[in-house]
Amino acid sequence: MLFLIILLIIVCVALGLFVLIQNPKGGGLATGGSGSNMFGVQRTGDVLEKGTWVLLTLVVVLTLSITTIAKSGGSSAGEASKIQEHLDKTPTPSPIGGNTAPAAPAPAATDTTKK
């Protein structure tokens, strides 16, 4: 499962880079002709767009597989049992006003005036 999480992080970073590298499509406030068609930039845009969709699909598949493995208890049995054992040993906190330790006595007042 750790391998899938690391792979997911790498794919997310790559997806972010693919999105940041892409040129804007020219919608919104952009004016003028289509500048992305000059000098073969459109082909590069297509590759980046397809790569973005592939990476997005990988993110979805990886997250669903990590969730499925985690819900089915796919972590190592030793690790899960150690965590459960530790949780079983942890004492439950007492309610407010329950058995509390007696308060420590207040320190004696000292005279700080000069004579």
Helices and strands as residue ranges (DSSP letters): H 2-21, G 35-40, H 41-71, H 77-89
